Amino acid sequence: MPVTDIIAVLLIFAATGIIGLFITRLVNIPYSLILVGLGFLLALSVEAFGWDSGIRASNFQDLMLFVLLPVLIFEAAFSLDSKLLFRFMPNVLTLATIGLLVSTVATAVFIFYGIGHPGFPFIAALITGAVISATDPVAVVAQLKALNAPAELNVLIEGESLFNDATAIALFTILVGIGLGTVEADVTDGVIQFMKIFFGGVAVGVVMGYLFALTLHIFSVTLPGLILVTIVLSYGSFYIGEHFLHVSGIVAVLFAAIVFKKVAAGQLAELEHQVHHVWESLGFIANVFVFVLLGLVITVEMFTERWIAIVLAIIAATLARTVAVYVSVWLNGVTVGQPTDSRYPPIMIWGGLRGAVTIALVLSLPTELPYWWTIQSIGFGVVLFTLLVQATTNPWLVKKILSKPPESKKRTPHG
């Protein structure tokens, strides 16, 4: 693809984002949903004007995983309240590991028996479960901040999303390997492979974050310098983990951001707030591209040919999310972790929107899988449902639930 065409595509996508900003002043609709609609209209213009976006199935994965996701993950991890995150880390990890596995399996069982078609085996249902169990907090966190929701609720939702995105991608990689026949469908081997991918990413992220924090001691720390260092850190940790060491690049980016922020706290000093603003802008731009891309690749046929599967998946994802959240909260109550306010689980369930990671995963599905089209249609359908229904009704739910006085949080005798 010529450089001039790449620049043209970037300008068109950016202009679409600007048009979306104008529309948000006229209608009370989530910005991400507006971008999807504009992307869909953009796709219609391809046929009308013969314009070629240059976006192909062969480069979806690289565009989403290597260009957009590192920015989104690093920005979200870097902006989290570190002290509050570490305080609620047991809760976050329970939700992002046990909770995600429970959600994946429960979703898979429901979809598998609901579809009941020999062309859609159980491994296809498991891949679907992993894809639609990854949550995206961007819209919800913005809503919670606007409503002055408790900081601990913010960190539970955003922290869980960051970690379960990493878990879902690692799990997705293994399940797709099983579907393609390149990985044996053995529980023990699967667990070992998952541990290698996940904790290998942790190791890469910790080392990269620590080393890059040390570099701040060898030059004068300025805002442009910090931005350059953090950009290289985000993309470098992802690239080294994913491309060279074949571990989870997303996990590497996540831990690189957390470790860098903690180790370099003294050097960041007064510039940290400004760095947040710059990365918030980069994350905003990346989200614009993600949701315009979603609209660009959606087709009407997905919803006319696979609407039953989509409806089943929406019901399954909602029920599975409910089970996963309450199981995780109960486990934290009887083992380790902070007691969870009884008002929070319904918000965590309904606020579990699907977004960038779900889109990235379904776009990266190998077309060698005979059921890839069905999974992709389901993924897009669930994302659109969360944007159309959950994102628009969540502020009302938050106001209604948080208007009630909090119950006293007591640990069980086992805690």
C-alpha positions as CSV (number, residue, x, y, z in Angstrom):
1,M,0.0,0.0,0.0
2,P,1.6,3.3,-1.1
3,V,2.5,5.9,1.6
4,T,0.1,8.4,0.0
5,D,-2.8,5.9,0.4
6,I,-1.9,5.3,4.0
7,I,-2.0,9.0,4.7
8,A,-5.3,9.3,2.9
9,V,-6.8,6.6,5.0
10,L,-5.5,8.2,8.2
11,L,-7.0,11.5,7.3
12,I,-10.3,10.0,6.4
13,F,-10.5,8.1,9.7
14,A,-9.5,11.2,11.6
15,A,-12.0,13.4,9.8
16,T,-14.7,10.8,10.6
17,G,-13.8,11.1,14.3
18,I,-14.1,14.9,14.0
19,I,-17.6,14.6,12.4
20,G,-18.5,12.2,15.3
21,L,-17.6,15.0,17.8
22,F,-20.0,17.4,16.1
23,I,-22.7,14.8,16.2
24,T,-22.3,14.2,19.9
25,R,-23.3,17.8,20.5
26,L,-26.6,17.2,18.7
27,V,-27.6,13.8,20.0
28,N,-27.1,12.1,23.4
29,I,-25.5,8.9,21.9
30,P,-22.2,7.3,23.0
31,Y,-19.4,8.6,20.9
32,S,-18.2,5.0,20.1
33,L,-21.6,4.1,18.7
34,I,-21.6,7.2,16.5
35,L,-18.2,6.2,15.2
36,V,-19.5,2.7,14.3
37,G,-22.4,4.3,12.4
38,L,-20.1,6.6,10.5
39,G,-17.8,3.8,9.7
40,F,-20.7,1.8,8.3
41,L,-21.6,4.8,6.1
42,L,-18.0,5.0,5.1
43,A,-18.1,1.4,4.0
44,L,-21.2,2.1,1.8
45,S,-19.3,5.0,0.1
46,V,-16.6,2.5,-0.9
47,E,-19.0,1.0,-3.4
48,A,-20.6,4.3,-4.4
49,F,-17.3,6.1,-5.1
50,G,-15.0,3.2,-5.8
51,W,-12.8,4.3,-2.9
52,D,-10.4,1.6,-1.5
53,S,-9.5,1.9,2.2
54,G,-6.6,-0.5,1.8
55,I,-7.9,-2.5,4.8
56,R,-7.8,-6.2,4.1
57,A,-8.5,-9.3,6.2
58,S,-4.8,-10.1,5.9
59,N,-3.7,-6.9,7.7
60,F,-6.6,-6.6,10.3
61,Q,-4.6,-8.5,13.0
62,D,-1.4,-6.4,12.5
63,L,-3.3,-3.1,12.5
64,M,-5.3,-3.9,15.6
65,L,-2.8,-5.8,17.7
66,F,0.5,-4.2,16.8
67,V,-0.7,-0.6,16.2
68,L,-3.9,0.2,18.2
69,L,-4.0,-2.2,21.2
70,P,-0.6,-1.4,22.7
71,V,-1.7,2.3,23.0
72,L,-5.1,1.5,24.5
73,I,-3.6,-1.0,27.1
74,F,-0.7,1.2,28.1
75,E,-2.9,4.3,28.4
76,A,-5.4,2.5,30.6
77,A,-2.8,0.9,32.8
78,F,-0.8,4.1,33.2
79,S,-3.8,6.1,34.2
80,L,-5.0,3.7,37.0
81,D,-4.6,4.7,40.6
82,S,-1.7,2.5,41.5
83,K,-2.3,2.4,45.3
84,L,-5.9,1.6,44.9
85,L,-5.1,-1.0,42.2
86,F,-2.7,-2.9,44.5
87,R,-5.2,-2.7,47.3
88,F,-7.9,-4.4,45.2
89,M,-5.4,-6.6,43.2
90,P,-6.8,-9.9,44.6
91,N,-10.3,-8.8,43.6
92,V,-9.2,-7.8,40.1
93,L,-7.1,-10.9,39.5
94,T,-10.0,-13.1,40.7
95,L,-12.4,-11.4,38.2
96,A,-9.8,-11.5,35.4
97,T,-8.8,-15.2,35.8
98,I,-11.4,-17.3,37.5
99,G,-14.2,-14.9,36.5
100,L,-13.1,-14.9,32.9
101,L,-12.8,-18.7,32.7
102,V,-16.2,-19.2,34.3
103,S,-17.7,-16.7,31.8
104,T,-16.0,-18.4,28.9
105,V,-17.1,-21.9,29.7
106,A,-20.7,-20.8,30.7
107,T,-21.1,-18.8,27.5
108,A,-19.7,-21.7,25.4
109,V,-22.1,-24.3,26.9
110,F,-25.1,-22.0,26.3
111,I,-24.1,-21.2,22.7
112,F,-23.1,-24.7,21.8
113,Y,-26.4,-26.3,22.9
114,G,-28.4,-23.3,21.6
115,I,-26.9,-23.4,18.1
116,G,-26.8,-27.2,18.0
117,H,-25.2,-27.5,14.6
118,P,-22.5,-30.0,13.6
119,G,-20.7,-27.2,11.8
120,F,-20.2,-25.4,15.1
121,P,-18.3,-27.7,17.4
122,F,-17.6,-27.1,21.1
123,I,-14.1,-25.6,20.4
124,A,-15.9,-23.0,18.3
125,A,-18.2,-22.2,21.2
126,L,-15.1,-21.9,23.5
127,I,-13.4,-19.5,21.2
128,T,-16.6,-17.5,21.0
129,G,-16.8,-17.5,24.8
130,A,-13.3,-16.2,25.2
131,V,-13.8,-13.5,22.5
132,I,-17.0,-12.0,24.1
133,S,-15.9,-12.3,27.7
134,A,-13.2,-9.6,27.4
135,T,-14.6,-6.3,28.6
136,D,-13.8,-2.8,27.5
137,P,-14.2,-0.1,30.2
138,V,-13.6,3.0,28.1
139,A,-17.2,4.2,27.9
140,V,-18.2,3.0,31.4
141,V,-15.2,4.6,33.2
142,A,-15.9,7.9,31.5
143,Q,-19.6,7.7,32.7
144,L,-18.5,6.7,36.2
145,K,-16.2,9.7,36.4
146,A,-18.9,12.0,35.2
147,L,-21.2,10.7,37.9
148,N,-18.6,11.0,40.6
149,A,-18.8,7.2,41.3
150,P,-16.6,5.8,44.1
151,A,-12.9,5.4,43.0
152,E,-12.9,1.8,44.2
153,L,-15.7,1.0,41.7
154,N,-13.7,2.6,38.9
155,V,-10.6,0.5,39.7
156,L,-12.6,-2.7,40.0
157,I,-14.1,-2.2,36.5
158,E,-11.0,-0.8,34.8
159,G,-8.5,-3.1,36.5
160,E,-10.6,-6.2,35.8
161,S,-10.8,-5.2,32.1
162,L,-7.1,-4.7,31.7
163,F,-6.2,-8.0,33.2
164,N,-9.1,-10.0,31.6
165,D,-8.2,-8.6,28.2
166,A,-4.7,-10.1,28.7
167,T,-6.2,-13.4,30.0
168,A,-8.7,-13.5,27.1
169,I,-6.1,-13.0,24.5
170,A,-3.8,-15.7,25.9
171,L,-6.7,-18.1,26.2
172,F,-7.9,-17.2,22.6
173,T,-4.5,-17.9,21.2
174,I,-4.5,-21.4,22.7
175,L,-8.1,-22.2,21.7
176,V,-7.5,-21.1,18.1
177,G,-4.4,-23.3,18.0
178,I,-6.6,-26.2,19.1
179,G,-9.2,-25.3,16.5
180,L,-6.5,-25.3,13.8
181,G,-4.9,-28.5,15.1
182,T,-1.6,-26.9,15.9
183,V,-2.1,-27.4,19.7
184,E,-3.2,-30.6,21.3
185,A,-6.6,-30.5,23.1
186,D,-5.1,-31.5,26.4
187,V,-6.1,-29.8,29.7
188,T,-2.6,-30.1,31.2
189,D,-0.8,-29.0,28.1
190,G,-3.3,-26.1,27.8
191,V,-2.6,-24.9,31.3
192,I,1.1,-25.1,30.8
193,Q,0.8,-23.2,27.5
194,F,-1.4,-20.6,29.1
195,M,1.1,-20.2,32.0
196,K,4.0,-19.8,29.5
197,I,2.1,-17.2,27.5
198,F,0.8,-15.2,30.4
199,F,3.7,-15.3,32.8
200,G,6.2,-14.9,30.0
201,G,4.4,-11.7,29.2
202,V,4.5,-10.7,32.9
203,A,8.3,-11.2,32.9
204,V,8.9,-9.2,29.7
205,G,6.7,-6.4,31.0
206,V,8.4,-6.2,34.4
207,V,11.9,-6.2,32.9
208,M,11.1,-3.6,30.2
209,G,9.3,-1.4,32.7
210,Y,12.1,-1.5,35.2
211,L,14.9,-0.9,32.5
212,F,13.1,2.0,30.9
213,A,12.5,3.5,34.4
214,L,16.2,3.4,35.0
215,T,16.9,5.3,31.7
216,L,15.3,8.3,33.3
217,H,18.4,8.7,35.5
218,I,20.7,9.2,32.5
219,F,19.1,12.2,30.9
220,S,17.2,15.3,31.8
221,V,13.5,14.4,32.2
222,T,11.3,16.6,30.0
223,L,7.7,16.0,28.8
224,P,8.7,15.3,25.2
225,G,11.4,12.9,26.5
226,L,8.9,11.1,28.7
227,I,6.4,10.7,25.9
228,L,9.1,9.3,23.6
229,V,10.3,6.8,26.3
230,T,6.7,5.6,27.1
231,I,5.8,5.2,23.4
232,V,8.9,3.1,22.8
233,L,8.2,1.2,26.0
234,S,4.6,0.4,25.0
235,Y,5.4,-0.8,21.5
236,G,8.7,-2.3,22.4
237,S,7.4,-4.5,25.2
238,F,4.5,-5.7,22.9
239,Y,6.8,-6.4,19.9
240,I,9.5,-8.2,21.9
241,G,6.9,-10.3,23.8
242,E,4.6,-11.1,20.9
243,H,7.0,-11.3,17.9
244,F,10.3,-12.5,19.4
245,L,9.5,-14.5,22.5
246,H,6.0,-15.6,21.5
247,V,4.4,-14.7,24.8
248,S,1.5,-12.3,25.5
249,G,2.4,-8.9,24.2
250,I,-0.7,-7.4,25.9
251,V,0.4,-8.8,29.3
252,A,3.8,-7.4,28.6
253,V,2.4,-3.9,27.9
254,L,0.2,-4.0,30.9
255,F,3.0,-4.9,33.4
256,A,5.5,-2.6,31.7
257,A,3.2,0.4,32.3
258,I,2.5,-0.6,35.9
259,V,6.2,-1.2,36.8
260,F,7.4,1.8,34.9
261,K,5.0,4.1,36.7
262,K,5.9,2.7,40.1
263,V,9.7,2.6,39.7
264,A,9.9,6.0,38.0
265,A,7.6,7.7,40.4
266,G,10.3,10.0,41.6
267,Q,11.5,11.0,38.1
268,L,7.9,11.5,36.9
269,A,7.1,14.0,39.7
270,E,5.2,17.0,38.4
271,L,5.2,15.8,34.8
272,E,3.1,12.7,35.5
273,H,-0.2,14.6,35.1
274,Q,0.8,16.0,31.7
275,V,2.0,12.6,30.6
276,H,-1.5,11.3,31.5
277,H,-3.1,14.0,29.3
278,V,-0.9,13.1,26.3
279,W,-1.6,9.4,26.6
280,E,-5.3,10.1,27.1
281,S,-5.2,11.8,23.8
282,L,-3.4,9.0,22.1
283,G,-5.9,6.5,23.6
284,F,-8.8,8.6,22.3
285,I,-7.4,8.6,18.8
286,A,-6.8,4.8,18.9
287,N,-10.4,4.3,20.0
288,V,-11.6,6.4,17.1
289,F,-9.8,4.2,14.7
290,V,-11.0,1.0,16.4
291,F,-14.7,1.9,16.2
292,V,-14.5,3.4,12.7
293,L,-12.9,0.1,11.6
294,L,-15.7,-1.8,13.2
295,G,-18.3,0.1,11.3
296,L,-16.2,-0.3,8.1
297,V,-16.1,-4.1,8.2
298,I,-19.7,-4.7,9.4
299,T,-22.0,-6.1,6.8
300,V,-25.8,-6.4,6.8
301,E,-25.4,-10.1,6.0
302,M,-23.9,-10.7,9.4
303,F,-27.2,-9.8,11.1
304,T,-29.6,-11.3,8.5
305,E,-27.8,-14.7,8.3
306,R,-26.5,-15.1,11.9
307,W,-29.1,-13.2,13.9
308,I,-30.2,-16.3,15.9
309,A,-26.6,-17.0,16.9
310,I,-26.1,-13.3,17.9
311,V,-29.2,-13.3,20.1
312,L,-28.2,-16.5,21.8
313,A,-24.7,-15.1,22.4
314,I,-26.1,-11.9,23.9
315,I,-28.2,-13.8,26.4
316,A,-25.3,-16.2,27.1
317,A,-22.8,-13.4,27.7
318,T,-25.2,-11.6,30.0
319,L,-26.0,-14.7,32.1
320,A,-22.4,-15.8,32.1
321,R,-21.2,-12.3,33.2
322,T,-23.7,-12.4,36.1
323,V,-22.4,-15.8,37.3
324,A,-18.8,-14.8,36.9
325,V,-19.1,-11.6,38.8
326,Y,-21.0,-13.0,41.7
327,V,-18.7,-16.1,41.9
328,S,-15.7,-13.9,42.0
329,V,-17.1,-11.6,44.6
330,W,-18.1,-14.6,46.8
331,L,-14.6,-16.1,46.4
332,N,-13.0,-12.8,47.5
333,G,-15.4,-12.7,50.5
334,V,-14.3,-16.1,51.8
335,T,-10.6,-16.0,50.9
336,V,-8.5,-13.0,50.2
337,G,-9.3,-9.5,48.8
338,Q,-11.3,-6.5,49.8
339,P,-15.0,-6.9,50.8
340,T,-17.1,-5.6,47.8
341,D,-19.9,-3.2,48.3
342,S,-23.2,-5.1,47.6
343,R,-24.2,-2.3,45.3
344,Y,-21.3,-2.8,42.9
345,P,-21.9,-6.2,41.2
346,P,-25.0,-5.1,39.2
347,I,-23.0,-2.2,37.9
348,M,-20.0,-4.4,37.1
349,I,-22.3,-6.8,35.2
350,W,-24.2,-4.3,33.1
351,G,-21.0,-2.1,32.7
352,G,-19.1,-5.0,31.2
353,L,-19.1,-3.6,27.7
354,R,-17.3,-5.3,24.9
355,G,-15.1,-3.2,22.6
356,A,-11.6,-3.0,21.2
357,V,-10.3,-6.4,22.3
358,T,-13.4,-8.3,21.1
359,I,-13.1,-6.5,17.8
360,A,-9.4,-7.2,17.5
361,L,-9.8,-10.9,18.2
362,V,-12.7,-11.5,15.8
363,L,-10.9,-9.6,13.1
364,S,-7.8,-11.8,13.7
365,L,-9.6,-15.1,13.3
366,P,-7.9,-17.4,10.8
367,T,-10.2,-17.9,7.8
368,E,-9.0,-21.6,7.8
369,L,-11.5,-22.1,10.7
370,P,-14.7,-23.1,8.9
371,Y,-16.8,-21.3,11.5
372,W,-14.8,-18.0,11.6
373,W,-17.7,-16.1,10.0
374,T,-20.2,-17.1,12.6
375,I,-17.8,-16.2,15.5
376,Q,-17.0,-12.8,13.8
377,S,-20.7,-12.1,13.4
378,I,-21.4,-13.0,17.0
379,G,-18.5,-10.8,18.2
380,F,-19.7,-7.7,16.2
381,G,-23.3,-8.3,17.3
382,V,-22.4,-8.5,21.0
383,V,-20.3,-5.3,20.8
384,L,-23.1,-3.4,19.1
385,F,-25.6,-4.6,21.7
386,T,-23.4,-3.4,24.6
387,L,-22.9,0.0,22.8
388,L,-26.6,0.4,21.9
389,V,-28.3,-1.0,25.0
390,Q,-25.8,-1.3,27.9
391,A,-23.8,1.9,27.4
392,T,-26.9,4.0,26.9
393,T,-28.7,2.7,30.0
394,N,-25.7,2.3,32.3
395,P,-25.8,5.9,33.6
396,W,-29.4,5.5,34.8
397,L,-28.5,2.2,36.5
398,V,-25.5,3.8,38.2
399,K,-27.5,6.7,39.5
400,K,-30.3,4.5,40.8
401,I,-28.0,2.0,42.5
402,L,-25.5,4.4,44.0
403,S,-28.4,6.6,45.3
404,K,-28.9,3.9,47.9
405,P,-26.8,4.0,51.1
406,P,-24.0,1.5,51.1
407,E,-24.4,-1.6,53.3
408,S,-21.7,-2.3,55.9
409,K,-19.1,-4.5,54.4
410,K,-18.3,-7.3,56.7
411,R,-16.0,-10.2,56.0
412,T,-17.2,-13.7,56.6
413,P,-15.7,-15.7,59.5
414,H,-13.4,-17.4,56.9
415,G,-11.9,-14.1,55.8
